[in-house]
Amino acid sequence: MLGSTHGTFTTDPRRAHVVACGELPPHTVHGRAVTADDLDVSGRPLYAGVPDLDRFFRPASVAVVGASDAEGRPNTGITRQLIAWAERVGARLHPVHPTRRSVFGITCFPSVADLPEQVDLAVLLVGDPLPVIEQLAEEKVRFAVAFASGFAETGEEGAAAQKRLAAAVQGSGLRLLGPNTNLNAFEEFREDLEGPAIALITQSGHQGRPVFTMQELGVRLSHWAPTGNEADLETADFISYFAERPEVGAIACYVEGLKDGRAFLLAADRAARRGVPVVAVKVGRTEAGARMAASHTGKLTGADTVVDAAMRQFGVIRVDGLDELQDTAACLARAREPKADGVVVYSISGGTGAHFSDLATEAGLSLPTLSAAKQAELHQWIPEYLNVSNPVDNGGHPVGDWRGRKIIDAILDDPEVGVLICPITGPFPPMSDKLAQDLVDAAEQTDKLVCVVWGSPLGTEDAYRTTLLGSSRVATFRTFANCITAVRAHLDHHRFTAHYRSPFDEAPRTPSPSFRKAQALMRPGQQLSEHAAKQLLRAYGIRVPREQLVTSAAAAVRAAGLVGYPVVMKASGAQLAHKTELGLVKIGLTSASQVRDAYRELTDIARYEGVDLDGILVCQMVERGIEMVVGVTHDPLFGPTVTVGLGGVLVEVLRDAAVRVPPFGEDQAKAMLSELRGRALLDGVRGTAPADIDALVEVVLRVQRMALELGDDIAELDINPLMVLPRGQGAVALDALAVCR
């Protein structure tokens, strides 16, 4: 089920069209009735609900159920930490324990029902949280945290217990964090740091520790949400909430598995609309990683290619390592919107500048050649024999006096420059100290991004610890790779959000006229014959060859005359997926006798192979064009997904394909083609005519419409090959396979 409770809408996709037509009672989200305008054509939500988590992070009152002050007990240390946290956030704390009168000198109550006030948050230090959850719901408590483990991460029995926990929460008004979570939400955050903050979301608390400790390097953090098993509150809820917080400059996530793919995309869409960058480590690129993630959080990780494409589609910046997560999130939180895409590398060593420039260019960063006038200006302070075109090599000595700041200011003053990167591969006082200070001072006076890579393995130098890390304007890195990753993410993010149009705003709300025609062709649980699959395509306006389905040799000859020679003849039958391998395709037939012979041979093979046919297709032969594949598959996390790639025999050999999750617009359909390694074939190579890309894009969009309207009824749709003809001549689906759910 793609809908989730609380944070998004809850609806049954199989009743979608009835809901959209207003024939069912409306669902609600946060007390507001959901209308047809809130749902797409398949009945899925178009907008992310944002849970009001203010009282979770800043409660007025807190109950600690299972509180203890007995030395040596785990609950005692947790209780002590929660008391300290409650004091910091100004909350009244009430211990709850059936046999204690006080805990750490604070009056203790035997049960939640005995509390002197309605509390905002209850922290459960009990092995079985289910009975307490039911009590909390009765007492109208707003939030609860369950630390207990032994749920979905342990197997089927634990998963069943977690379902009971989720069911108790659903519809109660209580929101639950966990189970299998920890104390990270109640850490002590530094209050003395300024500037935009990082909000942190992790499913594994330990994996968020490197980001949290960045506070000691001067990077501000505002929140930490350790989501655990996500029986209720999930990563998507916190992304939606953090995207609305004015102090949050970037959201950093460590994700092991997504609970609800649709909810995640709606949350990413909300962040993209507001220009808030989301940086994520997503575990599960390999089978081994996926297995470990499932064992840790009991979640489905999903096909990684789909996850990767979905994140890219909605502007989520995916990184691989925790070091990349912390550096990229910090850079994005601090950096202002770039004025230009140009990157200038400035160094005291020609070798350092050349090395960094090679890596940056290979990563796709733009290193523009500085103008002749700008180079002449720089040569006022830099010897003529040194290169200043970009990278800029100052030779070393100018950084030690008044010239160093002049050079930096001159580079930043160039309108083509949006980012200045200065790699300092090793400390060399006093010049490195002055260079660091000049970079910090210049960063304070400009709205452009200034980055420094401090290469010393020690990291104890005053220029690094005090000068660079003491600046909230300079982005400081320890490696070339992390700097390049962060700068590229910074430029890509702002380029993406500047042109972002939410696909959910343009998603169809009502079924197209094609829907009822197509619905009549569906056969639940069956594979359609090629003839029926092509009828499905015709219903959605996708062009297929002229063809007729015949059941006799004489009819085949008449059909060939009507279709026009040369023709192709193919066996057509349900459950017949691999016709070529069985010899059930004949091409290039040019006469009546060849057609008669082909008909007899095809039917003989079918009888021998035990294949049930609904007839033989006599088809127009289409030869000139580029073979592509366009299809729909059903992802367990995201639902229907659309794929386009090189088709024919190349689809299995090259595996050159791009994926998107509906809904998406024409810009994303074109972006899919740009991602293909074989994209140049569509533009025309070695004298071949350019293909009709517009027609290909139109087919992708029509298939997407099918995915939206029929996606819960289609397990698989495969148009292969789709012959894309020369420009202006269209595209023709030569073969199609459709499997109904």
C-alpha positions in Angstrom: 0.0 0.0 0.0 1.5 3.3 -1.1 -0.4 5.6 1.2 0.6 6.0 4.8 -1.2 7.3 7.8 -0.8 10.6 9.6 1.9 12.2 7.5 0.1 11.5 4.2 -3.3 10.4 3.0 -4.7 6.9 3.4 -6.5 5.5 0.4 -6.9 2.2 -1.5 -5.4 2.6 -5.0 -7.7 -0.1 -6.3 -10.7 2.1 -5.4 -9.0 5.2 -6.7 -11.3 6.1 -9.5 -14.4 5.8 -7.3 -12.7 8.0 -4.7 -11.7 10.5 -7.4 -15.3 10.7 -8.6 -16.5 11.4 -5.1 -18.4 8.2 -4.6 -16.8 7.3 -1.3 -16.7 9.2 2.0 -13.7 11.5 2.1 -10.5 10.5 3.9 -8.8 13.0 6.2 -5.3 14.2 6.9 -4.7 16.2 10.1 -8.4 16.8 10.4 -8.9 18.1 6.9 -11.1 16.3 4.4 -9.3 15.0 1.4 -11.0 15.8 -1.9 -10.4 14.6 -5.4 -8.1 17.6 -5.9 -5.8 16.1 -3.3 -5.4 12.8 -5.2 -3.9 11.9 -8.5 -5.7 9.8 -11.1 -4.6 6.6 -9.3 -5.9 7.8 -5.9 -2.5 8.5 -4.4 -1.8 11.7 -2.5 -0.4 14.7 -4.3 0.7 16.6 -1.2 2.7 15.7 1.9 1.1 16.2 5.2 3.4 17.9 7.7 3.2 16.5 11.3 3.3 19.2 13.9 6.5 18.0 15.7 7.1 21.2 17.7 5.8 19.6 20.9 8.0 16.6 20.3 11.2 18.5 20.1 10.1 21.2 22.6 7.5 19.7 24.9 6.0 21.6 27.8 5.7 18.3 29.8 7.3 14.9 29.6 6.4 11.5 31.2 9.2 8.9 31.7 7.4 5.6 31.9 9.7 3.1 33.7 11.8 5.8 35.3 14.5 4.6 37.8 17.2 5.9 40.1 18.5 2.5 41.2 22.2 2.4 40.6 23.4 -0.1 38.0 20.1 -0.3 36.0 20.1 0.9 32.4 16.9 2.9 33.0 18.7 5.0 35.6 21.2 6.4 33.2 18.5 7.1 30.6 16.3 8.8 33.3 19.2 11.0 34.4 19.8 12.1 30.8 16.1 12.8 30.2 15.9 15.0 33.4 18.9 17.0 32.1 17.3 17.4 28.6 13.9 18.4 30.1 15.7 21.2 32.1 17.4 22.4 28.9 14.2 22.6 26.9 12.1 24.0 29.8 9.8 20.9 30.1 8.2 19.6 33.3 9.2 16.0 33.8 7.0 13.4 35.5 8.5 10.0 36.4 6.1 7.0 36.1 6.7 3.8 37.9 4.1 1.5 39.7 6.3 0.9 42.8 8.3 4.1 43.3 7.1 7.3 45.1 10.0 9.4 43.8 12.8 9.2 41.3 15.9 11.4 41.8 13.8 13.5 44.2 11.0 14.0 41.7 7.5 12.8 42.6 6.7 9.6 40.8 3.3 8.5 39.6 2.1 4.9 39.4 0.5 5.2 35.9 0.0 7.5 33.1 -3.6 8.0 34.1 -2.4 9.4 37.5 -0.3 12.2 36.0 -1.3 15.7 37.2 -1.5 17.1 33.7 -1.8 16.0 30.1 1.7 15.5 28.8 3.1 16.3 25.3 5.6 13.5 25.2 6.0 10.1 26.9 9.3 8.2 26.8 8.8 4.5 27.3 11.5 2.6 29.2 9.6 -0.7 29.1 10.1 -4.0 27.4 6.6 -4.2 25.9 5.3 -0.8 24.9 2.0 -2.0 23.5 -0.1 -1.8 26.7 1.4 1.6 27.6 0.6 2.9 24.0 -3.0 2.1 24.5 -3.1 4.0 27.8 -1.3 7.0 26.3 -3.9 7.1 23.5 -6.7 7.2 26.1 -5.0 10.0 27.9 -4.6 12.1 24.7 -0.8 12.1 24.9 0.6 13.6 21.6 3.9 11.8 21.2 5.7 8.7 22.5 9.2 7.2 22.1 9.7 3.4 22.3 13.2 2.3 22.8 12.4 -1.4 23.1 13.9 -3.7 20.5 12.8 -7.2 19.4 10.4 -6.0 16.6 10.6 -6.1 12.8 14.4 -6.2 12.9 14.3 -9.8 14.4 12.1 -11.6 11.9 8.5 -12.6 11.3 7.4 -12.8 14.9 8.8 -9.4 15.7 7.3 -7.9 12.5 3.9 -9.1 13.7 4.4 -7.4 17.1 5.4 -4.2 15.3 2.2 -4.3 13.2 0.2 -4.6 16.4 2.0 -1.6 17.8 1.4 0.4 14.6 -2.3 -0.6 14.6 -2.6 0.7 18.2 -1.2 4.1 17.2 -3.2 4.5 13.9 -6.1 6.8 14.2 -5.5 7.4 18.0 -4.0 10.9 17.6 -0.8 9.6 19.2 2.4 9.7 17.2 5.1 7.2 17.9 8.9 7.3 17.3 10.4 3.8 17.2 10.5 1.1 18.3 14.2 0.2 18.3 15.3 3.8 18.6 17.5 5.6 21.1 18.3 8.8 22.9 19.7 10.8 20.0 16.7 13.1 19.9 17.6 14.2 23.5 21.2 15.0 22.9 22.7 18.4 24.1 23.0 20.7 21.1 25.4 23.7 21.2 23.4 27.0 21.4 26.4 29.3 20.7 26.7 28.5 17.0 25.2 30.8 14.4 24.0 30.5 10.8 21.8 27.9 9.1 21.7 24.5 10.8 21.8 20.9 9.8 18.8 18.8 10.8 19.8 15.1 11.1 17.7 12.0 10.4 19.1 8.5 11.0 17.7 5.0 11.2 20.9 3.9 13.0 21.9 6.2 15.8 25.6 5.4 15.6 25.8 6.4 11.9 24.7 9.9 12.8 27.4 10.4 15.3 30.0 11.9 12.8 27.5 14.5 11.7 26.5 15.4 15.3 30.1 15.8 16.4 30.6 18.5 13.6 29.3 20.9 16.2 32.8 20.7 17.7 34.1 22.0 14.3 31.7 25.0 14.5 28.9 23.5 12.3 25.4 24.1 13.8 22.9 21.3 14.3 19.3 21.9 15.3 17.6 18.5 15.5 18.3 14.8 15.5 15.5 12.3 14.6 16.5 8.7 15.2 13.6 6.9 13.5 14.5 3.3 14.3 12.0 0.8 12.9 9.5 3.5 11.9 6.3 1.8 13.1 4.7 5.2 12.8 6.8 8.4 12.4 9.2 7.9 9.5 12.0 9.6 7.6 9.5 11.3 5.3 7.6 12.9 8.2 10.8 14.5 9.5 11.9 15.7 6.1 8.6 17.5 5.6 8.8 19.0 9.1 12.4 20.1 8.8 11.8 21.6 5.4 9.5 24.1 7.0 11.8 25.1 9.8 13.4 28.6 9.2 16.7 27.7 11.0 17.3 24.5 8.9 19.7 25.1 6.0 20.1 21.4 5.0 18.7 18.0 6.0 21.2 15.1 6.4 19.8 11.6 6.3 21.1 8.1 6.9 18.5 5.8 5.4 18.6 2.0 5.6 15.2 1.3 4.2 12.2 3.4 3.1 8.9 2.6 4.8 6.8 4.3 2.1 8.3 5.3 -1.2 5.4 7.7 -2.1 5.6 9.5 1.2 9.4 9.9 0.8 8.9 11.5 -2.6 6.2 13.8 -1.3 8.5 14.9 1.4 11.4 15.4 -1.0 9.1 17.5 -3.2 8.2 19.7 -0.2 11.9 20.3 0.4 12.6 21.0 -3.3 9.7 23.5 -3.4 11.3 25.4 -0.5 14.8 25.1 -1.8 16.0 23.1 1.3 18.7 20.6 0.3 18.3 17.0 1.4 21.6 15.0 1.5 21.3 11.2 2.0 23.3 8.1 2.5 21.1 5.3 1.4 22.2 1.7 2.2 21.5 -1.1 -0.1 23.5 -0.5 -3.3 24.6 -4.2 -3.2 22.8 -7.4 -2.2 24.9 -7.7 0.9 24.1 -4.2 2.0 20.4 -4.7 1.3 20.4 -7.8 3.5 22.1 -6.1 6.4 19.8 -3.2 6.2 16.7 -5.4 6.3 18.1 -7.3 9.3 18.7 -4.1 11.1 15.4 -2.2 10.5 13.1 -4.9 9.1 12.4 -2.8 6.0 12.4 -3.4 2.3 15.3 -1.5 0.7 13.8 -1.6 -2.8 15.6 -1.9 -6.1 18.6 0.4 -5.8 18.4 1.7 -9.4 14.8 2.9 -8.7 15.7 4.5 -5.4 18.7 6.2 -7.0 16.5 7.5 -9.9 13.7 8.6 -7.6 16.1 10.6 -5.4 17.7 12.3 -8.4 14.2 13.0 -9.8 13.3 15.0 -6.7 16.6 16.6 -6.0 17.8 14.5 -3.1 21.6 14.5 -3.1 22.8 10.9 -2.6 26.3 10.4 -1.2 28.1 7.2 -0.3 30.1 7.8 2.9 29.4 9.5 6.2 32.3 11.8 5.6 30.7 12.9 2.4 27.4 13.3 4.2 28.8 15.6 6.8 30.9 17.7 4.4 28.2 18.1 1.8 25.4 18.9 4.2 27.6 21.5 6.0 28.6 23.1 2.7 25.0 23.3 1.5 23.7 24.6 4.8 26.2 27.5 4.9 26.6 28.4 1.2 24.5 31.1 -0.4 22.8 30.8 -3.7 25.6 30.9 -6.4 25.9 33.9 -8.7 27.7 31.8 -11.4 28.7 28.2 -12.1 32.3 29.0 -12.7 34.9 27.5 -10.3 38.4 28.9 -9.9 41.2 26.9 -8.3 43.7 29.1 -6.5 47.0 27.7 -5.0 50.6 28.4 -4.2 51.7 25.4 -6.2 51.3 24.8 -9.9 51.3 21.0 -9.2 48.5 21.3 -6.6 46.4 23.5 -8.8 46.8 21.2 -11.9 46.0 18.1 -9.8 42.9 19.6 -8.3 41.7 21.1 -11.6 41.9 17.7 -13.3 39.8 16.0 -10.6 37.3 18.9 -10.6 36.9 18.9 -14.4 36.5 15.2 -14.5 33.7 15.5 -11.9 31.8 17.9 -14.2 32.7 21.2 -12.6 33.1 24.2 -14.9 36.6 25.8 -14.7 36.3 28.8 -17.0 39.4 30.4 -18.5 39.7 33.9 -16.9 39.5 36.8 -19.3 42.7 38.5 -20.7 41.8 41.5 -18.7 41.4 39.6 -15.5 44.7 37.7 -16.1 46.4 41.1 -16.7 45.0 42.3 -13.4 46.3 39.3 -11.5 49.7 39.7 -13.0 50.0 43.0 -11.2 50.8 40.8 -8.1 51.8 37.5 -9.6 54.9 37.0 -11.7 54.3 36.9 -15.5 55.8 33.5 -15.9 53.1 31.9 -13.7 49.8 30.6 -15.0 46.8 32.7 -13.9 44.2 31.5 -16.5 42.6 29.0 -14.1 44.0 27.4 -12.1 45.7 30.4 -10.6 49.2 29.8 -9.4 50.7 32.6 -7.3 54.1 31.0 -6.7 53.9 31.3 -3.0 55.5 34.6 -2.0 52.5 36.9 -2.7 50.4 35.2 0.0 52.8 36.4 2.7 52.1 40.1 2.2 49.5 42.6 1.1 49.2 41.0 -2.4 47.5 37.9 -1.1 44.2 39.6 -0.3 44.3 41.6 -3.5 44.5 38.4 -5.6 41.6 36.7 -3.7 39.4 39.8 -4.1 40.2 40.1 -7.8 39.2 36.5 -8.4 36.0 36.8 -6.5 35.1 40.0 -8.3 34.9 38.2 -11.6 31.2 37.8 -12.6 31.9 34.4 -14.1 33.2 33.0 -10.8 30.8 31.5 -8.3 33.2 29.4 -6.3 36.8 29.9 -5.2 38.6 26.8 -4.0 42.0 27.0 -2.4 43.8 23.7 -1.7 46.4 24.1 1.1 48.2 20.7 0.9 50.4 21.3 4.0 51.0 24.0 6.7 53.9 26.3 6.1 53.8 29.1 8.7 53.7 32.0 8.6 52.5 32.1 4.9 49.8 29.5 5.4 48.5 31.3 8.4 48.1 34.6 6.5 46.6 32.8 3.5 43.9 31.2 5.7 43.2 34.5 7.4 42.9 36.3 4.0 40.5 33.7 2.7 38.3 34.0 5.9 38.3 37.8 5.7 37.4 37.7 2.0 34.6 35.2 2.6 33.0 37.5 5.1 32.9 40.3 2.4 31.5 38.2 -0.5 28.3 36.3 -1.1 30.3 33.7 -3.2 31.4 30.3 -1.8 35.0 30.1 -0.6 36.3 26.6 0.0 39.6 25.5 1.6 41.0 22.0 1.5 43.4 21.7 4.5 45.6 18.8 3.6 47.7 18.4 6.8 47.1 15.0 8.4 47.5 16.5 11.9 44.6 19.0 11.9 46.0 20.6 15.1 47.4 23.7 13.4 46.0 27.1 14.6 45.3 28.2 11.0 43.0 25.2 10.7 41.5 24.8 14.2 41.0 28.5 14.9 41.0 30.5 11.8 39.3 28.2 9.2 37.0 26.3 11.6 36.2 29.5 13.4 34.6 30.9 10.2 30.9 30.3 9.4 31.5 31.5 5.9 34.4 29.3 4.7 33.6 25.7 3.8 36.6 23.7 5.0 37.5 20.2 3.9 40.2 17.6 4.5 40.1 15.9 1.2 40.0 16.9 -2.5 37.2 14.4 -3.2 34.9 15.6 -0.5 35.4 19.2 -1.5 34.6 18.4 -5.2 31.5 16.3 -4.2 30.2 19.1 -2.0 30.8 21.9 -4.5 29.1 19.9 -7.3 26.1 19.2 -5.0 25.9 22.9 -4.1 25.8 24.0 -7.8 23.5 21.2 -8.9 21.1 21.8 -6.0 20.6 25.5 -6.9 20.4 24.7 -10.6 17.8 22.1 -9.8 15.6 24.2 -7.5 15.8 27.3 -9.8 13.9 25.4 -12.5 12.0 23.0 -10.3 8.3 22.4 -11.1 6.6 20.0 -8.8 5.3 17.0 -10.9 2.5 16.6 -8.4 1.0 20.0 -9.4 0.7 18.7 -13.0 -0.4 15.2 -12.2 -3.7 14.1 -13.8 -6.6 14.1 -11.4 -9.2 12.2 -13.5 -9.0 9.2 -15.8 -8.4 9.9 -19.5 -10.9 8.7 -22.2 -8.4 5.9 -22.9 -8.8 4.4 -19.4 -12.1 2.7 -19.9 -11.0 1.2 -23.2 -7.9 -0.1 -21.7 -9.6 -1.4 -18.5 -11.8 -3.7 -20.7 -8.7 -5.3 -22.1 -7.2 -6.2 -18.7 -7.1 -9.9 -17.6 -6.2 -10.1 -13.9 -3.4 -12.5 -13.2 -2.7 -13.2 -16.9 -0.2 -12.2 -19.6 -1.9 -10.7 -22.6 -1.2 -11.8 -26.1 0.9 -9.5 -28.3 -2.3 -8.6 -30.2 -4.1 -7.7 -27.0 -1.1 -5.8 -25.6 -1.0 -3.7 -28.8 -4.7 -3.0 -28.5 -3.8 -1.6 -25.0 -1.2 0.6 -26.6 -3.6 1.8 -29.3 -6.1 2.8 -26.5 -3.5 5.2 -25.3 -2.6 6.6 -28.7 0.7 4.8 -29.1 1.3 3.9 -32.7 1.6 0.3 -33.7 2.2 -1.2 -37.2 -0.6 -2.0 -39.6 -1.5 -5.5 -38.8 -4.3 -8.1 -38.7 -4.8 -11.2 -36.6 -5.7 -14.2 -38.7 -6.6 -17.8 -38.2 -6.1 -19.4 -41.6 -3.5 -19.3 -44.4 -5.9 -17.8 -46.8 -6.8 -15.0 -44.4 -3.1 -14.4 -43.9 -2.6 -13.9 -47.6 -5.5 -11.4 -47.8 -4.1 -9.6 -44.7 -0.7 -9.3 -46.3 -2.2 -7.7 -49.3 -4.0 -5.1 -47.2 -1.1 -4.5 -44.9 1.4 -4.2 -47.8 4.5 -6.2 -48.6 7.0 -6.9 -47.2 5.3 -8.3 -44.0 6.3 -9.8 -40.7 4.3 -12.8 -39.3 4.3 -13.7 -35.7 2.5 -16.1 -33.4 0.2 -14.4 -31.0 -1.0 -16.0 -27.8 -1.4 -15.4 -24.0 1.7 -16.5 -22.0 3.8 -16.4 -25.1 6.8 -14.2 -24.2 9.8 -15.3 -26.2 8.6 -15.9 -29.8 11.9 -15.4 -31.5 13.6 -18.1 -29.4 10.9 -20.6 -30.4 11.1 -19.7 -34.1 7.6 -18.1 -34.0 8.6 -14.9 -36.0 9.1 -14.7 -39.8 10.3 -11.4 -41.3 10.7 -10.0 -44.8 8.0 -12.0 -46.5 7.4 -10.6 -50.0 4.9 -13.0 -51.7 1.6 -14.9 -51.1 3.4 -18.3 -51.2 5.9 -17.2 -48.6 3.0 -16.0 -46.4 1.1 -19.4 -46.8 4.3 -21.3 -46.0 5.0 -19.1 -43.0 1.5 -19.6 -41.6 1.8 -23.4 -41.8 5.3 -23.4 -40.3 4.3 -21.1 -37.4 1.2 -23.1 -36.5 3.2 -26.4 -36.7 5.8 -25.0 -34.3 3.1 -23.8 -31.9 1.5 -27.3 -31.9 4.9 -29.0 -31.3 5.8 -26.6 -28.5 2.3 -26.9 -26.9 1.6 -23.2 -27.3 -2.0 -22.0 -27.3 -2.5 -19.3 -30.0 -5.2 -16.8 -30.5 -4.0 -16.4 -34.1 -1.1 -15.3 -36.3 -0.3 -11.6 -36.7 0.4 -10.3 -40.2 2.3 -7.0 -39.6 3.7 -4.1 -41.6 7.5 -4.4 -41.7 9.2 -1.3 -40.3 12.9 -1.2 -40.8 14.5 2.2 -40.6 15.0 3.6 -37.1 16.6 3.2 -33.7 15.3 0.3 -31.6 14.3 1.5 -28.0 12.5 -0.1 -25.1 9.9 1.6 -23.0 8.2 -0.2 -20.2 6.5 -0.2 -16.8 7.4 -2.3 -13.8 5.9 -2.3 -10.3 8.4 -1.4 -7.6 7.4 -2.6 -4.1 8.3 0.8 -2.6 7.3 3.3 -5.3 4.6 1.5 -7.2 4.6 1.8 -11.0 7.9 3.0 -12.5 8.7 3.9 -16.2 11.8 2.8 -18.0 13.3 3.8 -21.3 16.5 2.5 -22.9 18.2 1.0 -25.9 16.0 -1.8 -27.1 16.1 -4.9 -29.3 18.9 -7.3 -28.4 20.8 -4.4 -26.8 18.5 -4.2 -23.9 19.9 -7.3 -22.2 23.5 -6.8 -23.5 24.1 -3.2 -22.6 21.5 -2.6 -19.9 21.4 1.0 -20.9 18.2 2.4 -19.3 16.9 5.2 -17.3 14.0 5.1 -14.7 11.5 7.6 -13.4 8.6 7.3 -10.9 5.4 8.9 -12.1 4.2 11.5 -12.1 6.8 13.4 -14.2 6.7 15.9 -17.0 8.3 16.4 -20.4 11.5 17.8 -18.9 12.1 14.6 -16.9 11.3 12.4 -19.9 14.0 14.3 -21.9 16.3 14.0 -19.0 15.9 10.2 -19.1 17.2 10.2 -22.6 20.2 12.3 -21.6 21.2 9.7 -19.0 21.5 7.0 -21.6 25.1 6.0 -22.6 23.8 5.4 -26.1 22.1 8.8 -26.4 24.2 9.8 -29.4 22.5 7.1 -31.5 19.3 9.2 -31.3 21.1 12.3 -32.6 22.4 10.5 -35.6 25.9 8.9 -36.0 28.0 8.1 -39.1 25.7 9.8 -41.5 22.4 8.3 -40.1 19.5 10.7 -39.8 18.6 12.0 -36.3 15.7 10.1 -34.7 12.3 11.6 -33.9 13.1 12.4 -30.2 9.9 14.3 -29.8 7.9 11.2 -30.8 9.9 9.1 -28.3 9.3 11.5 -25.5 5.6 11.5 -26.3 5.5 7.7 -26.1 7.3 7.8 -22.7 4.7 10.3 -21.5 1.8 8.2 -22.8 3.2 5.1 -21.1 3.5 7.2 -17.9 -0.2 7.9 -18.2 -0.9 4.2 -18.5 1.3 3.6 -15.4 -0.7 6.2 -13.4 -4.1 4.9 -14.5 -3.4 1.2 -14.7 -0.3 0.8 -12.7 -1.9 -1.2 -9.9 -3.4 -3.5 -12.5 -0.2 -4.0 -14.6 2.7 -6.0 -13.2 4.8 -5.4 -16.3 4.5 -3.6 -19.6 7.3 -4.0 -22.2 7.4 -2.2 -25.6 10.4 -3.8 -27.3 11.4 -2.8 -29.8 9.9 0.7 -30.1 11.2 1.7 -33.5 12.0 5.4 -33.4 11.9 6.6 -37.0 13.9 9.6 -38.5 12.9 13.0 -37.3 9.4 14.0 -38.1 8.2 10.4 -38.8 7.2 9.2 -35.4 7.8 6.0 -33.4 6.2 2.6 -33.8 5.7 -0.1 -31.2 6.7 -3.3 -33.1 6.2 -5.7 -30.2 4.6 -5.5 -26.7 4.3 -7.6 -23.7 1.8 -6.9 -20.9 1.3 -8.9 -17.7 -1.7 -8.1 -15.5 -1.7 -8.2 -11.7 
